[in-house]
Amino acid sequence: MSDTLVLGAVAYDAKVVPIWDGFQRWFSSQGLDFDYVLYSNYERQVEQHFAGAFHVAWNSPLAWVQAQRTAARLGRSARAVAMRDTDRDLTSLIVVRADSPLRSVADLRGRTLGCGAGDSPQATLIPLEHLARAGLAPERDFAVRRFDVLVGKHGDHVGGERDAARALVQGEVDAACMIDGNHLVFSNEGLLARGATRVLAQTDKYDHCNFTVLDGAPPALIERFCKLLFSMSYDDARVRPLMDMEGLKRWCEGRTSGYAQLESACDRFRYLDSFLARMKVA
């Protein structure tokens, strides 16, 4: 593996294989020997990253926090070296039906909130943190109905969000959580008919996925990988289809300032306790 840059990624959708196969061919054409390994869940991916199974991880925001916290407890370091332009400055929404009597988050008291999978930053952890900061504790002030679709994939599979939206339409929950982009997607799909819902609350901005590197990764390979990433142009017909599938127009420098809400949620709800215990770093 010494001359090959190996990436770890999670197979959250069938398109993951053609995406990384395509990038593999492109990196090869640029003189970088590139390979990848796929995992069924992010917890295993983070574990294997620390076991040295690959050099760089394509991490969800929660997997980033897991990796960063694990590294800190082991006296190591983790860096976010790159991310998509579309990973920056996102928000989550708490949506109600247009005819709902709910007018503020305080009105959620005694109601039922539909969320995505329990490990979804965008449709569960961050919205619940937003409400907790407003003084509403889940399961004390309101009921939470989680739609646990493909737990382990950290909400990358949006089935849980879609099911929560469907439950809202059907009157099974009083409000539903979703990332802002999926609110638009669900409206375009017709799941949420235009004008049938309204936004009750919107979280502060946060960041999503990043490429994570641990200390000890070969510097020359990582530098070459990042340089090639940042050189990709959406105008290049060879990579445009891959960038479209991965949902970006350009790669950006990695940053970690956009994970504060998620970190607060993990601390408040003690979400990482069992994972860190499993990693023997609690």
N, C-alpha and C positions, 0 to 999 in steps of 0.2 A: 504494500500500500504506500510505500515511501515515495514513489514517483507519480502516484495517482491521487487526485483530490477526490475524496469520498464524502458524499452528502447523505445525511439521514433525513427522511421525510415520512409523513404519515399518509397512508392510503385512505383518505376520507371520501374519495369519489373515484369512479372509473377513469376520469380524465387525468388523474395523477400520473399514470404510466406514460401516456403519450406526451404529456408535458415534459417530464424529465428525460424521456427518450430523445425528444427533440432538442432539449438543452444539451444533452450528452453529445449529440452529433455536432451541434454548433460549437461547443467548447473544443471538441476534437479538431474542428476545422480551424480553430484559432491557436492550435498547438498545445492545449491543455488536456492532459489525459484525465477524464472525469468519469466517475461512476457514482451510483447511488444505491442505497438500501432502503426498503420500505418497512414500516411498522404498522401494526393495526391500531396502536394507541400511543398517545404522547408520553404516558408514564414510562412505558417500555423504552421509548426513544430516548428520554432523558437518562434513564438508567444506563442504556448502552452507550450514550455519549460519554458518560463518566468512566465507562469500562474501556473506552478507547476504540470502539467499533467503527468510528468514522470521524472525520475532521470538523465538519460544520453541519449544524442542524437547521432545518427550516422549521422554526418553532412558532406555535400559537402564542398569544400573549401570556396565557397561563403557564405554558411550558417554559417560556422565558423566565417567569417569576420562579418556577420550580428549579430551573437550572441555576439562576442567580443566587437563590437562597441556599441551595445545596453547596455551590462553590464557596460561598462565604463561610459556611459552617465547616468546610473542609480545609480552609485556609488557601483556597484556590481563587481563580478569577474567571469571570465570564464576560464576553463582550458581544454587543449587538453590532455587527459590522455592516449590515445593509438591510434595507426594507423597500417595499414598493412605495410609489408615490401615493397609492390608494390605501396604504396602511396608516396614514397620518391624519390626525384631527377628525376622528369619527365621533359620533354620538349614538346613544341608544335612546329609544323612545318608550314611553308608557302610553299606550293607545287605548281609547275607549270608543264605544259606538257613538255616532253623532247624536243620537237621542238619549244618551246616558245622562242621568241627573248629576253625575260626578263632575265637579268643576275645579277641584284642586286636589293635591295629593292627600290632604287631610280627609277628604271624602272617601278615601280607600279604607278607612277604619271599618272593620266588620265585613269587608267585601273579600272577594276572591281574585287574586292576581295570577294570570297565566304566564309562565316563564318557559324558556327553552330547556335544554338538558341541564342537569345540575352542575355540570362543569363548564357551561358556556359563559365566558366573560361578558359577551355582548348582550345576551338575552336572559341572564340570571344574576351573576355575581355583581356586575357593575350597577344594573338597575336597583338591585336590593340594597347595595351600598348607598346609592343616591337617596332612597327612601329612608334608610336608617339615619342618614345625616339630617333628614328633615324631621326626625323624631318618631318614625314609624318602624317598629320592629317586626320582621316577618314571623308569622305564626303566633305573635302576641296581639298585634293590632290588625292584622289581616291574614287571611289564609293564602298559602302559596300552592298552586297546582303546577308541578313540573312535568314537562313533556320530555321524558328521558329517551330521546332518540340517539342511538349510537354513542353512548357515554364512553369517554376515552378519547374522543375526537375533538373535544373542547368546543363544540358548537360549530366547527368548520362545516359539518353537514347541517344544513339549516332546517332539517325536518322538524326539529323540536319547535323552532320559531314558527314554522308554517302551521304546525298543529295548534300552537297557542293562538295564532291569528284565526284559525278555523273555529276554535272553541269560542273566541270572542264573537265571531259572526253568529254562531249558533246559540249564543246566550248562556254558555256553560261557565264562562268566567266574566267578571265585570270589567277587567282591563287586561291588556297583554303587553309583554315586553318584546322588543325587537330592535335590531340595529337600524339606523335611519335608512340605509340603502335598501334593506329588505322591505321596509314599509313601502318604498316606491316600487320594488319588484312585485310585491304582493298586490299592489294596486294595479300595476300593468297586467298582471296575470288574471285579474278579475276576482281574485280571492277576497280582497278588500275592495268592494265597489267604490268608485270615486264618489266622494262626498258622504260615504257611509260611516266613516270614522273620523276622529279628531285626536290631536295630541294633547294628552293631559299633562305630561312632563317630559323634559328632555335633560339628559345628563350633561355634565361637562365633557369637553373633548378628551379623547384618549387615542392611543395608538394600538395597532393590531400586530401582525406577524413580523418576525425578523429572522435574519440569518444569525445564528449564535455560534460563537467560537470560544472554546475553553483554552486556558493557558496550556502550553505544551503542544499546541497545533503547529505544524511546520510553517514558519513565517513566510517563506518564499511562495509556497502553494497558496496560502490564504491571500497574500498580496496579489498574486496573479489572478486568482479567482475574482477578487473584488474589482480589480482593474478592468477585467473583461465584462463583468456585470455592468459597471458604470459606462462602459463604451457601447452597450447595446442601444440601438436606435430604433424607435418605432417605425421609422421610414424604411428600415431594412426589411424587405419582403421575406427574408429567411426567418427572422425572429418575430415578426409582427403576429403571426398566428399563435405562437407560443405565449407571447405577452398578452394577447387577447384572452387565451384560455386561463392564464394566471391572473388576469385582471389588473393590468398596469399599463402605463405609458412610458415610465422610466423607473430605473432603480435609484434609490437615494441612500445617502449615508445613514447608518443605523443611529438611533438615538434611544434613550431610555427614560426621558422625562415624561413620556405619555403613559406610563404604567402606574402612576400613583394611586388612582382610584381602585384599580384591581388589587394592588398590594394592600390597600386599606381594607378592601372587602375580604381578602384572604386572612388578614389579621383579625378583623371583627368577628368573622364566622368560623375562625380557626380551621380554615379549609385545608391548609397544607400540613396539618399535624400528622395525619396518617401517612401521607407520602414521605415526609421527612423522617418519620420513624422507620419506614420501610428502607429508606436510604441510609439509616443508622446515623443521622446527623441532627436529630432533634435536640 
